Amino acid sequence: MVEKVLRKIKSLPPLPESVNRVRQICDDPNGTIKELVPIVKEDPMFTADILKAANSPLYGFSRQITSIDQAVALFGMGTIQGFAISYAIRESFPINLSPYGVSQSQLLKVSALQNSLTLHWGKKQVATHKAEMMTTSLLMELGKVVSSAVLEEEGKSGSFGKEIKNAKTAEEIAKVEKRFLDITSEWIAALMFKQWKFHDAMVSMLRFIERPEEAPENIRRHVEILSVVKEATPLLRPLSEESLQSAYEKADSYGLEAETLHEAIEKISK
């Protein structure tokens, strides 16, 4: 099955030039928010998406955001890059997550929850690779697009769906994926990142998300944070009692801030 997944990844269309321009600015140590704004403004629909997100209670900004300049500055380069990639993917090919029993809107909702929790809780706990971590936090569920397509092609969507509906946490979802695909959707997303030549740090953050203890030291804390965030907000049951308990246990085992994690979860749950 892994070979079929790899073939599917290799068949993905390239990302549009506008996304590559955003990535070039974000990857440039001297890149600035000011350089990003004109690219964002080129697409009115993308601009509207960002303003809608900026005024969502999920992010909890203290005032109404009326200009894209404000929104880009508040979100930062990492989240804007994630928004750009996510938007381009939705525009480039159809997204069908029926094997997981969820809609595209549910995928977007959970991705925003993961990004918001990373912003409110995780970002302050790292000193480097903040932008890469914020981008990755918006795209952690991306591999499920490819896994769904492979399951559909192999006629395994129904049997997979019967098992996945009982998965209550991110770890349980990963176990079902391994049984059917021999690979997790997180690892698939890492391979997609590599196919599109994303920053090495982003590839590694997803590659090691199941085993943070094996991650390179310079990104280990980032991987631990993303692992906790993902556990708190699994695609099928985000912020459920089971998933939150599992997330708190993970945070404690990694020595991460449990009290501020609780505060951030309370904030995004309103």
TARANOR-V552658 format. One record per pair of residues at least 24 apart in sequence whose C-alpha atoms are under 10 Angstrom apart, sorted by the first residue. I is the first residue (numbers start at 1). J is the second residue. D is the distance in Angstrom with one decimal. If there is no record, write none. Layout:
I:J:D / I:J:D
This chain:
1:150:8.5 / 1:151:9.5 / 1:154:9.2 / 1:178:10.0 / 1:180:8.0 / 1:181:5.4 / 1:182:6.5 / 1:183:8.3 / 2:150:9.8 / 2:181:6.5 / 2:182:6.3 / 2:183:6.7 / 2:184:9.9 / 2:188:9.3 / 3:181:9.8 / 3:182:10.0 / 4:147:9.8 / 4:150:7.1 / 4:151:9.9 / 4:153:9.8 / 4:154:9.5 / 4:181:9.1 / 5:143:10.0 / 5:146:7.2 / 5:147:7.1 / 5:149:9.0 / 5:150:6.5 / 5:151:9.5 / 5:181:8.1 / 5:182:9.7 / 5:183:8.8 / 5:188:7.7 / 5:191:9.7 / 6:146:9.5 / 6:188:8.3 / 6:191:8.1 / 6:192:9.1 / 6:195:9.9 / 7:150:9.7 / 8:146:6.9 / 8:147:9.0 / 8:149:8.2 / 8:150:7.4 / 8:192:9.8 / 9:143:9.5 / 9:146:7.1 / 9:147:9.8 / 9:188:8.2 / 9:189:9.3 / 9:191:7.6 / 9:192:6.2 / 9:193:9.8 / 9:194:9.9 / 9:195:7.4 / 9:196:9.8 / 10:191:9.5 / 10:192:8.4 / 10:195:7.1 / 10:196:9.6 / 11:195:10.0 / 12:89:9.9 / 12:92:9.3 / 12:93:8.7 / 12:146:9.2 / 12:192:8.6 / 12:195:8.8 / 12:196:9.3 / 13:89:9.2 / 13:92:7.5 / 13:93:8.2 / 13:196:9.4 / 14:88:9.9 / 14:89:9.5 / 14:92:8.9 / 14:195:9.0 / 14:196:7.0 / 15:85:7.8 / 15:88:6.8 / 15:89:7.4 / 15:91:10.0 / 15:92:7.9 / 15:196:7.4 / 16:84:10.0 / 16:85:9.1 / 16:88:7.0 / 16:89:9.1 / 16:91:9.8 / 16:92:8.5 / 17:88:9.9 / 18:42:8.9 / 18:43:9.5 / 18:84:8.4 / 18:85:9.6 / 18:88:8.9 / 19:81:7.8 / 19:82:9.7 / 19:83:9.8 / 19:84:6.1 / 19:85:6.3 / 19:86:9.8 / 19:87:9.3 / 19:88:7.3 / 20:81:9.7 / 20:84:9.6 / 20:85:9.1 / 20:196:9.6 / 20:198:9.8 / 21:81:9.9 / 22:77:8.9 / 22:80:8.5 / 22:81:6.3 / 22:82:9.8 / 22:84:7.7 / 22:85:9.1 / 23:77:9.4 / 23:78:9.4 / 23:80:9.9 / 23:81:6.6 / 23:82:9.5 / 23:84:9.1 / 23:85:9.1 / 23:198:8.2 / 23:199:9.0 / 25:77:8.7 / 25:81:9.4 / 26:76:9.9 / 26:77:6.2 / 26:78:7.2 / 26:80:9.3 / 26:81:7.3 / 26:131:7.8 / 26:132:8.8 / 26:199:9.8 / 27:77:9.7 / 27:78:9.7 / 27:131:9.1 / 27:132:8.9 / 27:198:9.3 / 27:199:7.5 / 31:77:9.1 / 32:73:9.8 / 32:76:9.6 / 32:77:8.0 / 33:69:8.5 / 33:72:7.0 / 33:73:6.4 / 33:74:9.9 / 33:75:10.0 / 33:76:7.3 / 33:77:6.5 / 33:80:9.5 / 34:69:8.1 / 34:72:8.9 / 34:73:8.6 / 36:69:9.2 / 36:72:8.0 / 36:73:9.7 / 36:76:10.0 / 36:77:7.9 / 36:80:8.6 / 36:81:9.2 / 37:68:7.3 / 37:69:6.3 / 37:70:9.6 / 37:71:9.5 / 37:72:6.9 / 37:73:9.0 / 37:80:9.7 / 38:68:9.6 / 38:69:9.2 / 39:84:10.0 / 40:68:8.2 / 40:69:9.4 / 40:72:8.7 / 40:80:8.7 / 40:81:9.9 / 40:84:8.2 / 41:68:7.6 / 41:69:9.2 / 45:87:9.4 / 46:83:8.5 / 46:84:7.7 / 46:87:7.1 / 46:88:9.2 / 47:71:9.4 / 47:72:9.8 / 47:84:9.9 / 49:83:8.6 / 49:84:10.0 / 49:87:8.7 / 50:75:9.2 / 50:80:8.1 / 50:83:7.6 / 50:84:9.4 / 53:83:9.8 / 53:112:8.5 / 57:267:9.0 / 57:268:7.7 / 57:269:9.4 / 57:270:7.7 / 58:109:9.8 / 58:112:8.0 / 58:113:7.3 / 58:115:9.8 / 58:116:6.8 / 58:117:9.2 / 58:267:7.7 / 58:268:5.2 / 58:269:7.7 / 58:270:7.6 / 59:112:8.8 / 59:113:8.8 / 59:115:9.1 / 59:116:5.9 / 59:117:8.8 / 59:119:8.5 / 59:120:8.3 / 59:267:8.6 / 59:268:7.1 / 60:116:9.1 / 60:120:9.5 / 60:267:7.8 / 60:268:7.9 / 60:270:9.6 / 75:116:9.8 / 75:119:8.7 / 75:134:9.4 / 76:119:9.9 / 76:130:9.7 / 76:131:7.6 / 76:134:8.8 / 76:135:9.9 / 77:130:9.4 / 77:131:6.2 / 77:132:9.0 / 77:134:8.5 / 77:135:8.4 / 78:129:9.3 / 78:130:7.3 / 78:131:3.8 / 78:132:5.9 / 78:133:7.3 / 78:134:5.0 / 78:135:4.7 / 78:136:8.3 / 78:137:9.3 / 78:138:9.4 / 79:112:10.0 / 79:115:7.6 / 79:116:9.5 / 79:119:8.9 / 79:130:9.8 / 79:131:7.2 / 79:132:8.7 / 79:133:8.9 / 79:134:5.4 / 79:135:5.1 / 79:136:8.6 / 79:137:8.3 / 79:138:7.3 / 80:131:9.3 / 80:134:8.9 / 80:135:7.6 / 80:138:9.7 / 81:131:8.5 / 81:132:9.0 / 81:134:8.7 / 81:135:6.0 / 81:136:9.4 / 81:138:9.3 / 82:111:10.0 / 82:115:9.2 / 82:131:9.4 / 82:132:9.1 / 82:133:9.8 / 82:134:7.4 / 82:135:4.4 / 82:136:7.0 / 82:137:8.0 / 82:138:5.7 / 82:139:6.8 / 83:112:9.5 / 83:135:7.9 / 83:138:7.4 / 83:139:8.9 / 84:135:9.6 / 85:135:8.8 / 85:138:9.2 / 85:139:8.4 / 86:111:9.6 / 86:135:9.7 / 86:138:7.8 / 86:139:7.1 / 86:142:8.6 / 89:142:9.3 / 94:145:9.1 / 95:142:9.9 / 95:144:9.5 / 95:145:6.2 / 95:146:8.9 / 95:148:8.9 / 95:149:8.7 / 96:144:9.2 / 96:145:6.7 / 96:146:9.2 / 96:148:6.9 / 96:149:7.3 / 96:152:9.4 / 97:144:7.2 / 97:145:6.4 / 97:146:9.2 / 97:147:8.8 / 97:148:5.7 / 97:149:8.1 / 97:152:9.6 / 97:157:9.7 / 98:145:9.8 / 98:148:7.2 / 98:149:9.4 / 98:151:9.9 / 98:152:8.8 / 98:157:7.7 / 98:158:9.1 / 98:161:8.0 / 99:144:9.3 / 99:145:9.8 / 99:147:8.8 / 99:148:5.8 / 99:149:8.7 / 99:150:9.9 / 99:151:7.2 / 99:152:7.4 / 99:156:8.3 / 99:157:4.8 / 99:158:6.7 / 99:159:8.7 / 99:160:6.5 / 99:161:5.1 / 99:162:8.9 / 99:164:8.3 / 99:165:9.5 / 100:144:8.4 / 100:145:9.9 / 100:147:9.7 / 100:148:7.5 / 100:157:8.3 / 100:158:9.5 / 100:160:7.8 / 100:161:5.7 / 100:162:9.1 / 100:163:9.4 / 100:164:6.5 / 100:165:7.3 / 100:173:9.5 / 100:235:8.7 / 100:236:7.8 / 101:157:9.7 / 101:158:9.8 / 101:160:9.9 / 101:161:6.7 / 101:162:9.3 / 101:164:8.4 / 101:165:7.4 / 101:235:10.0 / 101:236:8.2 / 102:165:9.9 / 102:235:8.2 / 102:236:7.3 / 104:145:9.6 / 106:235:7.6 / 106:236:8.5 / 106:238:10.0 / 107:139:9.9 / 107:141:7.3 / 107:142:8.7 / 107:144:9.4 / 107:145:9.7 / 107:234:10.0 / 107:235:6.7 / 107:236:9.1 / 108:138:8.7 / 108:139:9.5 / 108:141:9.2 / 108:235:9.7 / 109:235:9.0 / 109:238:9.5 / 110:138:8.8 / 110:140:9.7 / 110:141:8.4 / 110:230:9.3 / 110:233:6.6 / 110:234:7.4 / 110:235:6.0 / 110:236:8.8 / 110:237:9.2 / 110:238:6.9 / 110:239:9.6 / 111:136:9.9 / 111:137:7.2 / 111:138:5.1 / 111:139:6.7 / 111:140:7.3 / 111:141:7.0 / 111:142:9.1 / 111:230:9.4 / 111:233:8.6 / 111:234:9.5 / 111:235:8.4 / 112:137:8.5 / 112:138:6.4 / 112:139:9.4 / 112:233:10.0 / 112:268:10.0 / 113:137:9.1 / 113:138:8.6 / 113:229:8.9 / 113:230:9.4 / 113:232:9.5 / 113:233:7.1 / 113:234:9.9 / 113:238:8.3 / 113:239:9.2 / 113:265:9.4 / 113:268:7.2 / 113:269:9.0 / 114:138:6.5 / 114:139:9.0 / 114:140:8.3 / 114:141:9.6 / 114:226:8.3 / 114:228:9.8 / 114:229:6.0 / 114:230:6.6 / 114:231:9.6 / 114:232:8.4 / 114:233:6.5 / 114:234:9.0 / 114:235:9.9 / 114:238:9.3 / 114:268:9.7 / 115:139:8.7 / 115:140:9.4 / 115:226:9.5 / 115:229:8.6 / 115:230:9.8 / 116:229:9.6 / 116:264:8.7 / 116:265:9.4 / 116:267:9.5 / 116:268:7.2 / 117:225:9.8 / 117:226:9.4 / 117:228:9.9 / 117:229:6.6 / 117:230:9.5 / 117:232:9.2 / 117:233:9.1 / 117:261:8.2 / 117:264:6.3 / 117:265:6.8 / 117:266:10.0 / 117:267:8.8 / 117:268:7.1 / 118:222:9.8 / 118:225:7.5 / 118:226:7.3 / 118:228:9.5 / 118:229:6.7 / 118:230:9.6 / 118:261:9.6 / 118:264:9.0 / 119:264:9.1 / 120:260:8.8 / 120:261:8.5 / 120:263:9.0 / 120:264:5.8 / 120:265:8.8 / 120:267:8.6 / 120:268:8.8 / 121:225:8.7 / 121:229:9.1 / 121:256:10.0 / 121:257:8.4 / 121:258:9.7 / 121:259:9.9 / 121:260:6.5 / 121:261:5.9 / 121:262:9.1 / 121:263:8.4 / 121:264:5.9 / 121:265:8.6 / 122:221:9.3 / 122:222:7.9 / 122:224:9.5 / 122:225:5.9 / 122:226:7.9 / 122:228:9.4 / 122:229:8.3 / 122:256:9.1 / 122:257:9.0 / 122:260:9.4 / 122:261:8.3 / 122:264:9.4 / 123:222:8.6 / 123:225:8.8 / 125:221:8.1 / 125:222:8.4 / 125:225:8.6 / 125:256:8.4 / 125:257:8.5 / 126:219:9.0 / 126:221:7.1 / 126:222:7.0 / 126:225:9.3 / 127:221:10.0 / 127:222:9.8 / 128:218:8.3 / 128:219:8.4 / 128:222:9.1 / 129:201:7.5 / 129:202:8.9 / 129:218:8.9 / 129:219:7.8 / 129:222:8.2 / 130:222:8.4 / 131:202:9.6 / 132:198:9.5 / 132:199:7.5 / 132:200:9.3 / 132:201:6.8 / 132:202:5.8 / 132:203:9.6 / 132:205:8.9 / 132:222:9.4 / 133:201:8.3 / 133:202:6.9 / 133:205:7.7 / 133:206:9.8 / 133:219:9.2 / 133:222:6.6 / 133:223:8.4 / 133:225:9.1 / 133:226:7.9 / 134:202:9.6 / 134:222:9.7 / 134:226:9.4 / 135:202:8.0 / 136:189:9.7 / 136:190:9.7 / 136:193:9.5 / 136:201:9.5 / 136:202:6.1 / 136:203:8.7 / 136:205:7.6 / 136:206:7.7 / 136:226:8.4 / 137:202:9.6 / 137:205:9.7 / 137:206:9.5 / 137:225:9.7 / 137:226:6.7 / 137:227:9.8 / 137:229:8.3 / 137:230:8.5 / 139:186:9.5 / 139:189:7.9 / 139:190:9.9 / 139:193:9.6 / 139:206:9.5 / 140:185:8.5 / 140:186:6.5 / 140:187:9.7 / 140:188:9.9 / 140:189:6.9 / 140:190:8.8 / 140:205:9.7 / 140:206:7.3 / 140:209:9.7 / 140:226:8.7 / 140:227:9.8 / 140:230:7.8 / 141:185:7.2 / 141:186:7.0 / 141:188:9.6 / 141:189:7.4 / 141:230:9.0 / 141:234:8.9 / 141:235:7.5 / 142:185:7.6 / 142:186:7.9 / 142:188:8.2 / 142:189:5.7 / 142:190:9.2 / 142:192:8.5 / 142:193:9.7 / 143:184:8.1 / 143:185:4.5 / 143:186:5.9 / 143:187:7.4 / 143:188:4.9 / 143:189:4.1 / 143:190:7.9 / 143:191:8.6 / 143:192:7.5 / 143:193:9.7 / 144:177:9.4 / 144:184:8.7 / 144:185:5.3 / 144:186:8.1 / 144:188:7.9 / 144:189:7.9 / 144:235:9.7 / 145:185:8.5 / 145:188:9.4 / 145:189:9.1 / 146:185:8.0 / 146:188:7.5 / 146:189:8.4 / 146:192:9.1 / 147:177:8.2 / 147:180:9.6 / 147:181:7.6 / 147:183:9.1 / 147:184:8.4 / 147:185:6.5 / 147:188:7.7 / 147:189:9.6 / 148:185:9.4 / 150:181:8.5 / 151:177:10.0 / 151:180:8.2 / 151:181:8.0 / 156:180:8.0 / 156:181:9.9 / 164:236:8.7 / 165:236:7.6 / 165:237:9.6 / 166:236:9.3 / 167:234:9.4 / 167:236:7.8 / 167:237:8.6 / 168:231:9.8 / 168:234:7.9 / 168:235:9.5 / 168:236:7.3 / 168:237:6.4 / 168:238:9.1 / 168:240:8.1 / 168:241:9.3 / 168:242:6.6 / 168:243:6.7 / 169:230:9.0 / 169:231:6.3 / 169:232:7.9 / 169:233:8.2 / 169:234:5.9 / 169:235:8.7 / 169:236:8.1 / 169:237:7.3 / 169:238:8.5 / 169:239:9.7 / 169:240:8.6 / 169:241:9.8 / 169:242:6.8 / 169:243:5.1 / 169:244:8.8 / 169:245:9.7 / 169:246:7.6 / 169:247:9.1 / 170:210:9.8 / 170:227:9.1 / 170:228:9.7 / 170:229:9.9 / 170:230:6.6 / 170:231:5.1 / 170:232:8.0 / 170:233:7.7 / 170:234:5.0 / 170:235:7.7 / 170:236:8.6 / 170:237:9.0 / 170:238:9.3 / 170:243:7.5 / 170:246:9.1 / 170:247:9.6 / 171:210:8.3 / 171:227:9.8 / 171:230:9.3 / 171:231:7.2 / 171:234:8.8 / 171:243:9.4 / 171:246:9.2 / 172:231:9.9 / 172:234:9.6 / 173:234:8.1 / 173:235:8.8 / 173:236:8.6 / 174:210:8.9 / 184:210:9.2 / 186:210:8.2 / 212:254:9.1 / 213:254:9.2 / 221:254:8.5 / 221:255:9.7 / 221:256:8.7 / 224:250:8.4 / 224:251:7.8 / 224:253:9.7 / 224:254:6.8 / 224:255:9.5 / 224:256:8.3 / 225:250:9.3 / 225:251:7.7 / 225:254:8.7 / 225:256:7.8 / 225:257:9.8 / 227:251:8.9 / 228:252:9.8 / 228:254:9.2 / 228:256:9.3 / 228:261:9.4 / 229:261:9.2 / 229:265:9.7 / 232:265:8.6 / 233:265:9.9 / 239:265:8.1 / 239:266:9.9 / 239:268:9.6 / 239:269:7.8
